[in-house]
Amino acid sequence: MPLTLYDKIWNDHLVHQQEDGTSLLFVDRHLIHEVTSPQAFEGLRSSNRKVRQPNLTLAVADHNVPTTDRTKGISDEESKLQVDTLEKNCKEFGIKLFGMDDKRQGIVHIIGPEQGFTQPGTIIVCGDSHTATHGAFGSLAFGIGTSEVEHVLATQTLVQKKSKNFRINVNGKLPLGVTSKDVILQIIGKIGTAGGTGYVIEYAGDLISSLTVENRMTICNMTIEGGARAGLIQPDEKVFEYLKNKPMSPKNENWDKALEYWETLKSDHGSKFDKEINLEGNDIKPMVTWGTSPQDVITIDGKVPNPKNEKDPDKKNSIERSLKYMGLNPDINAKDIKIDKVFIGSCTNGRIEDLREAAEILKDKKIANHVDAMVVPGSGLVKQQAEQEGLDKIFINSGFEWREPGCSMCLAMNADKLKPGERCASTSNRNFEGRQGRGGRTHLVSPGMAAAAAISGNLDDVRKYQI
Amino acid sequence: MQKFNKVKSIPAYLPIVNIDTDMLIPKQFLKTIKRTGLGKNLFHEMRYDEKGIEIDQFILNKAPYNKSKILIAGKNFGCGSSREHAPWALLDFGITCVISSSYADIFYNNCFKNGILPIVIDEEQIKQISEYSLRKEEIEVDLVNEKIKFGNNEIGFEIDPFKKKCLLEGLDDIALSLEKTDKILSFEKKLKDSKPWIFND
């Protein structure tokens, strides 16, 4: 029977299956961070259990770390306790950790690929919903809760039921100024935040294959915003090339063996998808979100919706609630929305290619006087690479702050946050109420669009600065 | 894990769709290294004003809903972040059963690890039982018989049999999986032969 890529990875990891389909799957790679792991380690200690495969586990502190000068440590007591607890737990259980002063430190979903820890055909889990990012390498990667983190630590397996197969085909070519961020925002707008619930999504089509590995990561990253368990893409030469010679990638004869296996990782011709949709790349425009859900998208030349035009009472209420929170009037132009802050970074758009995309727009330009803007590179290595290319200078000269790596204002657990009522053009993944700080208002955009907004002082069309 | 069998309570009804885990428990409360004590921070930004004073109109601040054990809410409940702090906060507040027409996947799984029963029924049925919240009358959820009982009526719901068993018996699923250690071991041995690169050695 022809199998999908998801079916193949699933079958390859079955340790045991009960009659009702409940399955025990082997986990090849487990990433952990400071926020969702302390209670899991505490659970291990209280039941006197060990970590089954410390070598398949990699830890980093990212959510709580300061992005300003780190030489004095973390001033917030609670954040410090969490980061110290991670360090203590890793030492006690023999897990490799990239500490706060390690230049390899960064956002968990950026360092996995960067180190070659992320590999095709593996099952990768992490106590973080954006684990889907790693699906860009043809791995089955998904977020889990803390109880499941404990389960994986203790058994190197996870209890799961199989999801259904959903394929999203994107064909054609992206117009100038349109990026993979716009593609995924468009997809979420189309399927809705629960459109993928119960499914694993495979992204396919010639447009997806034409994307760089980093751009594919942006798409897989936001799969969770469409409600799916995971999102993945068939691995190809670009992926193999990306992984070659990474510190934790297979070496020598193991590389050849791995490659032979990786090349089999594709959905068979005639394999069955429970759901399938098609998108034409040529039609996609730069997107922005106007509301408090990632499905609230409009094109940059569009208008904020009017609840009067909505017949469904739930949707109407939801639009009204979002508009009120966002402080927006119905029917105004997206380009008339004035912003206070710009955030470039996160596991969605904090990689070197994202920084290049923004820097290209900002070169020789100044950001608007009333805008506070910052760039938070996704990892120490991304930061180093950007500095070698002189991107830091471009950002600083235009008026951006150049920060240390971490999750930062994507979820505002550290000191980087919006004040009530402040409005931000952000390259992150969630525009939920309060996500970037209580009362803060988030508009999700691509890195180029964030740069354009910083210069104009309002949401704006990046294509204006590309001609 | 605490067992779940039956719960009887006046339900609290929150008619909002896409309630995300950031709403359930904002990030500033994720800095804890414990599972307990989060109940007071449940729905923090809807429940307290900027000075930290309770907002009277918010349903969970009002009697009798401040003692509700059952929460009825709009579709796609628990979307967003994987934070298990969301079910921990619900549980610590005293809510052991959520009723919605759909849930986000990770949140749904997290509930079962904490003795919380997430029930799926359709939107018409939600409207029907939400009346009991408005009228401040109790409803009863019976997991063994997979039924919600209210007045002289009842609604059936479906649940995965294995998840049901774990809830009813309060099973520790790590212990269950560790019973299969020999299977895990033989899987690992096979894996070392077929994909030696996985083990980095």
Interface residues (C-beta under 8 A of the other chain):
Chain A: V15 H16 Q18 D20 T22 L24 F26 D28 V35 T36 P38 Q39 E42 G43 S47 R49 R52 Q53 N55 L56 H63 N64 D76 E78 S79 L81 Q82 T85 Q119 T122 G127 D128 S129 F142 G143 I144 G145 T146 S147 E148 E150 H151 A154 T155 Q156 T157 V159 K161 T193 A194 T197 G198 I224 G227 A228 R229 M248 P250 N254 W255 K257 A258 Y261 S293 D314 N317 S318 R321 L411 A412 M413 P420 R430 F432 E433 G434 R435 R438 G439
Chain B: P15 I16 V17 N18 D20 D22 M23 P26 K27 Q28 L30 K31 T32 I33 K34 R35 E45 E50 G74 K75 N76 C79 G80 S81 S82 R83 E84 P87 S102 Y103 A104 D105 I106 N109 N110 K113 N114 D160 P161 F162 D173 I174 S177 L178 K180 T181 K183 I184 F187 E188 L191 K195 P196 W197 I198 F199 N200 D201
